[in-house]
Each structure stands twice: as structure tokens, then as C-alpha cells.
């Protein structure tokens, strides 16, 4: 029924959109609240959403991004302005899993369909606010475990490894670390050290060089994102240990494609960020069109990427 | 003000007393660095040749930025934009370096020139605006910090630039008897900076402006020119820093360099340069940058947690400034 509705809607739009712009007001309006657009990952996600809007053509997209990763206020203001504008749906990637709960609750109370994607809102904060909301997103812990398992399989039990963590306090950083720890336990790896490099290339280069000095026998590295992989691989090259230390990462950014090809990076994880916002919008529109409300955790696709996947 | 006489003093005529003070000041920072090295030398691997290479590599970018920052702080200014400008210079250079159809040598050459020009552009902007309208450079550079970051994002559409010529990438990790080539470049810049500040009239006038701007003006110096020059020199060094970053890490991206300005300011201040201007030296800055680098490296080798490491770095900055106060009193007496 939902599908039929969509087809009906697209036929309607297809026939009417061209001559009469005024009909655009009849299309559902989706407010998209993104994280920092200075981050390539979110910028691509936004472009994916815009392409999706053009392709579907049966809704209007209003997107808001932030100046920086921690700019919580911009997100709160954006949600409040979407409530005022009486949009049909809000799709939000929260920059803070607690601070965003009250404004989202107000949006839900105002009768707006809200979909939480990318980073899950805090369960306890939701409960306290009396908010019931599903989460659409990848399982970062599972993804990190896939990468970690690939490393464990390559190196074998007892191999000496280190973890390069993301920002302390960030939920995805915490989940990815847990996933790596799962692999350490399952693969019986010997974890020598685990430190943050705040998602950054230069800091990862410095931190890993110093770890390598303290533990010259490191055999494997699990980095919580690919920007840090770039710094780690350069540190391995500088130490003349290329081929002796295996690295796994997360995000599958364009800059690591050459490294995958040259086998300087064993594996990374793709969580299909470009489609993530678009998927969440599809889910929101489904509910707006009268579909069943979302429940629990709607997991999105993640995939392990190795040199075999690079042409 | 014990050094207003420097405003008008030609190069080379510094009194013995002043020279002694400078030497004492730098010796104090040197002793702090040596003490730090001795403490860390008890941890295994710290004094290994490969670790020394690491520390020097890790110090290089901050050192280059700190040289420029010293010029700006000496005239009583501050440059908060260096991290963002470094990122802008890097993406401009990265774009040039990856232009199709350029031969590698030409690509690297043009990229270096364009990074330095981009740095000069922002340096001029900082200097001209703060000197012409007499706006505190703290505010002006806070503005250019955002302009440069935004411009870097705009130019690249927030994407990372990679795949530089192989020789350029290899150059970034080359060492000469265990000393990274990039660090040697930084040392040459230190030597030039030292010469300009300590041995030329131009340098002495910068000190004079930092001590007493009005006196410098009354002595007939074109204060506007000197101020713009200090910020422009800082811009040149940021451009060079951007190329060094690219050589070391083989990427250029609009999100690199966040917070680099704070590290550079810390190196300058730990190195004994006064935030109010007029007092300090490049040698001090070199030692200050080394203290930060040794500390960051040594604390990881010690196995301290990330959070403890951050706290200790903060304590050391404050300690350095307090020590400086005592040194000031000693050398005045």
C-alpha cells in the first residue's frame, strides 16, 4: 500500500511539477539536520540526499549543517526552526546524543515525524524525556569487529596489536573501540596499547610513531577512522616497516583507495554514508505517507572492504 | 622598561648586560629541556636513534609555525589564524601539485610557491587590517581564522587531496644521519629568523615596537610597515609549514591544522618570549618547541593515559610562565 502511494505521488508530481511551481507546496517537506559539513563524510552524505531529492522528486528537502562537529546549538536551532515551519518530517544526525533529546521531543509532540540516524540518541535521556524514537543507522561496533577480525585472521592468535581511537566521548568512537576489543578477545590478540588521535592524520602519525618506539614489536594496528590510517601508514613507511605491520581502518574514504591497492591497508569498513541520509529520508517519508512507525534499531548496511574490492 | 634604548640602537651595539640577560634567559629554558630529557631517559627506547628521529620529525611543523609566531608576538601581536591558514595553503598547494600534465619537479615547485603566496596573502591581510585600523590582532586573526578555514573548505568542497608525486612523499621521510631533512629545513629557518631578529636593524626595531610603540614611532620608524612585515613573515612560514605537512603526511585537507596556533603560541611562550611583546628570542622558541615535542613523546613512552598527558602538558605551560617571572626578576637585579 505504501509503495502504491509512492507511485501515485510520483506520477502526480511528474505530471504537475513542471508547469506549476505552486504545487511544490503540496509535497511533503523534509528537514535534514546534519553534522559538520566540513567533514567529507557528512558532505558526501548531504550530496547523496540532494541527489535523492532530485531522483525521487516527490518531496522538498531543507538541509542544515553545522560549522564544527561540536556545534550543538546550531542543530537545536535548526530543529526549532523546522518546528516553526511545520515541516512534515525531520531527519537528524545528532551531534550530541543527550542535548538533542528535548528539541526532538518538542518536534514529535508537534506531530512531526522524526527519524534519528547516524548517531543514536541516548536511551536513558529518551526515557527520562518520555520520548520513543527508533534509530536508523549502522552498527559501528559490528563494523569495527569486522575490521578487527580481518586483522586477527591475517595475524593469528597472540599477535601484538594497538588501537588508535577516535575522540574520547564520541559515541561512534566508543562503539568502534568496543568492536576492536571484541576482536582482540575473539582472536586472542595481545593488545599492547590503545590511545586517541582525535580522528586526525597528523596526530595519528605522531601517536603511532611513539607507540612504535615504545613497542617495536607491534604487528597490527586498528584505527577508528581512515584519516588516522593515513598517518599510521606514513609512520610505518618512515620506520621502514612497510609490509611488516598490518593496518585496518574504518570509513573507506577515497584517500585510502591507493593504500588498499598497494596492500598497505589490509581492510576498512564502508557504512555507505552517502546513502545513509537518503535511506533515513525514505524511512521518514514512508511514515509520513501513512506507513507503520519505526521501532527499535533499524540497522543499515555495512561492508568490509579489502584490496579485492579496489580495481 | 629596561630596553627602550634598543628602539634606536643600531645593530651590534647592544650592551653586554643585555646580552648576558638574553643568554641567561635561554640557558634557563635549555636547562629545563635537559632536565626533561634526563627524566625521560630512564624510560626504555627514549634515547634510541629512531626515537630521536621521531621527536625531531614531530617537532618540525610546530617549530616552523613558532618562528613566525615569535615575530608577531614580539611586536605585541598574536596570530590565531595560523592553523587555518596552514590548511588553506596546503589545499591550494595540493590542488596545484595534483594538476594533470605537470611533471613532478615542476608540480612540487609551483605548489611550494603557491603555498607561500597564499601564506603571504593572509599575512598581509592580518597585518594591514590590524595596523591600519589599529584593531587588536587577536580579533583580526580570529576573523581570518574563519575566512581561511572556510576558503579551504570551499576550494576543496571539503574533500581530502592525496596522491602526490612519489619523490615528494619519499622526501618527507628522508633522514640525514638520523636527522629528518624536514627538520634541517626548519633549522635553517631558525638560523635565518635568529639572524634577522638579533643582528639586523629591522629586528631591533621589531623589539622596540613591542616594548614601546609610541617611542618607536617618535624615533622615526614606520611602525605600520614593521607591523605588516611581522605578520607577512609569519604568513611565509605558515606556507612553508603547509608544504612540510604535505611532505610528511602525503595529504592536504581542509580540516588539518586545527589548534596548531595554540601549540605554536605555547612554544613561543615556553621559550621565554613575553606575550606583551618586546622580549624573547628565536633560540628560546626552538627550545620551547623541543620541550613540547619531548614532553608529548616521552609521556607516551612512559605509558601515561591520554588524559593525564593532556593535563601534564597544561601544567608545564603554566610552570614555564611562572619560572619566566622568576627569571625576569633575577636578571633585572
Interface residues (C-beta under 8 A of the other chain):
Chain A: X37 X38 X39 X40 X43 X168 X193 X195 X196 X200 X201 X202 X205 X206 X207 X209 X210 X211 X213 X214 X216 X227 X230 X231 X234 X237 X238 X239 X253 X254 X255 X258
Chain B: X44 X45 X46 X48 X50 X51 X54 X57 X58 X61 X149 X153 X157 X158 X159 X160 X162 X163 X172 X173 X245 X248 X249 X250 X251 X253 X254 X255 X256 X258 X296 X297 X300 X301 X303 X306 X307
